[in-house]
Amino acid sequence: HNGTVIGVEILSRENKDLLEDGIDMIVKVSIAVKRKIRVGDKMSGRHGNKGVVSVILPEEDMPHLEDGTPIDVMLNPQGVPSRMNIGQVLE
């Protein structure tokens, strides 16, 4: 796998970090990996709306407008008023 290190956090007794008995140091490395989305992946928008990928269809089975323009995301309209987040519709 190829990834990019996006963060390193070092916890140690020298730095007065609280660690369990017998542990002198913990190193946490965060790695970002680019990959295609899969069913079950959770995604979010810029307005705090989030959802889970439920199905991925071949392009020919995807919904489209009358002029052939593909639809990228579909929202359940029942979820918009209850969350009072108009930003997700505008996005």
CYANA upper distance limits for C-alpha pairs under 8 A (distance plus 0.5 A):
  1 HIS  CA     33 VAL  CA      8.42
  2 ASN  CA     33 VAL  CA      7.13
  3 GLY  CA     31 ILE  CA      6.42
  3 GLY  CA     32 ALA  CA      5.97
  3 GLY  CA     33 VAL  CA      5.08
  3 GLY  CA     34 LYS  CA      7.79
  4 THR  CA     31 ILE  CA      5.90
  4 THR  CA     32 ALA  CA      5.77
  4 THR  CA     33 VAL  CA      7.14
  5 VAL  CA     29 VAL  CA      7.56
  5 VAL  CA     30 SER  CA      6.40
  5 VAL  CA     31 ILE  CA      4.96
  5 VAL  CA     32 ALA  CA      6.91
  6 ILE  CA     29 VAL  CA      8.36
  6 ILE  CA     30 SER  CA      6.16
  6 ILE  CA     31 ILE  CA      6.14
  6 ILE  CA     32 ALA  CA      6.99
  7 GLY  CA     29 VAL  CA      6.37
  7 GLY  CA     30 SER  CA      5.53
  7 GLY  CA     31 ILE  CA      7.70
  8 VAL  CA     27 VAL  CA      7.60
  8 VAL  CA     28 LYS  CA      6.18
  8 VAL  CA     29 VAL  CA      5.12
  8 VAL  CA     30 SER  CA      6.85
  9 GLU  CA     27 VAL  CA      6.30
  9 GLU  CA     28 LYS  CA      5.53
  9 GLU  CA     29 VAL  CA      7.04
 10 ILE  CA     25 MET  CA      7.72
 10 ILE  CA     26 ILE  CA      6.39
 10 ILE  CA     27 VAL  CA      5.10
 10 ILE  CA     28 LYS  CA      6.89
 11 LEU  CA     15 ASN  CA      7.59
 11 LEU  CA     17 ASP  CA      6.35
 11 LEU  CA     19 LEU  CA      8.43
 11 LEU  CA     25 MET  CA      6.08
 11 LEU  CA     26 ILE  CA      5.56
 11 LEU  CA     27 VAL  CA      6.85
 12 SER  CA     16 LYS  CA      7.18
 12 SER  CA     17 ASP  CA      6.03
 12 SER  CA     18 LEU  CA      8.36
 12 SER  CA     19 LEU  CA      7.88
 12 SER  CA     24 ASP  CA      6.29
 12 SER  CA     25 MET  CA      4.80
 12 SER  CA     26 ILE  CA      6.91
 13 ARG  CA     17 ASP  CA      5.89
 13 ARG  CA     18 LEU  CA      7.47
 13 ARG  CA     19 LEU  CA      7.50
 13 ARG  CA     24 ASP  CA      6.25
 13 ARG  CA     25 MET  CA      7.17
 19 LEU  CA     23 ILE  CA      6.65
 19 LEU  CA     24 ASP  CA      7.62
 19 LEU  CA     25 MET  CA      8.22
 37 ILE  CA     41 ASP  CA      6.96
 37 ILE  CA     53 VAL  CA      8.47
 38 ARG  CA     53 VAL  CA      7.43
 38 ARG  CA     56 ILE  CA      8.08
 39 VAL  CA     52 VAL  CA      8.14
 39 VAL  CA     53 VAL  CA      5.50
 39 VAL  CA     54 SER  CA      5.94
 39 VAL  CA     55 VAL  CA      6.37
 39 VAL  CA     56 ILE  CA      7.37
 40 GLY  CA     52 VAL  CA      6.26
 40 GLY  CA     53 VAL  CA      5.80
 40 GLY  CA     54 SER  CA      6.79
 41 ASP  CA     52 VAL  CA      6.14
 41 ASP  CA     53 VAL  CA      6.03
 42 LYS  CA     50 LYS  CA      7.58
 42 LYS  CA     51 GLY  CA      6.21
 42 LYS  CA     52 VAL  CA      4.91
 42 LYS  CA     53 VAL  CA      6.95
 43 MET  CA     50 LYS  CA      6.10
 43 MET  CA     51 GLY  CA      6.06
 43 MET  CA     52 VAL  CA      6.71
 43 MET  CA     53 VAL  CA      8.10
 44 SER  CA     48 GLY  CA      6.98
 44 SER  CA     49 ASN  CA      6.07
 44 SER  CA     50 LYS  CA      4.54
 44 SER  CA     51 GLY  CA      6.88
 45 GLY  CA     49 ASN  CA      5.91
 45 GLY  CA     50 LYS  CA      6.78
 45 GLY  CA     88 GLN  CA      7.62
 45 GLY  CA     91 GLU  CA      8.38
 46 ARG  CA     88 GLN  CA      8.34
 46 ARG  CA     91 GLU  CA      8.44
 47 HIS  CA     85 ASN  CA      7.98
 47 HIS  CA     87 GLY  CA      6.31
 47 HIS  CA     88 GLN  CA      6.46
 48 GLY  CA     88 GLN  CA      8.48
 49 ASN  CA     85 ASN  CA      8.24
 49 ASN  CA     88 GLN  CA      6.83
 57 LEU  CA     61 ASP  CA      6.56
 57 LEU  CA     62 MET  CA      6.75
 58 PRO  CA     62 MET  CA      7.14
 62 MET  CA     70 PRO  CA      7.85
 62 MET  CA     71 ILE  CA      7.99
 63 PRO  CA     70 PRO  CA      6.97
 63 PRO  CA     71 ILE  CA      6.47
 64 HIS  CA     68 GLY  CA      6.08
 64 HIS  CA     69 THR  CA      5.97
 64 HIS  CA     70 PRO  CA      4.85
 64 HIS  CA     71 ILE  CA      5.82
 65 LEU  CA     69 THR  CA      5.71
 65 LEU  CA     70 PRO  CA      6.93
 65 LEU  CA     71 ILE  CA      7.70
 75 LEU  CA     79 GLY  CA      8.14
 76 ASN  CA     80 VAL  CA      7.86
 77 PRO  CA     81 PRO  CA      8.20
 78 GLN  CA     82 SER  CA      7.65
 79 GLY  CA     83 ARG  CA      6.89
 80 VAL  CA     84 MET  CA      6.65
 80 VAL  CA     85 ASN  CA      6.87
 80 VAL  CA     86 ILE  CA      7.58
 80 VAL  CA     89 VAL  CA      8.30
 81 PRO  CA     85 ASN  CA      7.78
 85 ASN  CA     89 VAL  CA      8.24
 86 ILE  CA     90 LEU  CA      7.04
 87 GLY  CA     91 GLU  CA      6.53
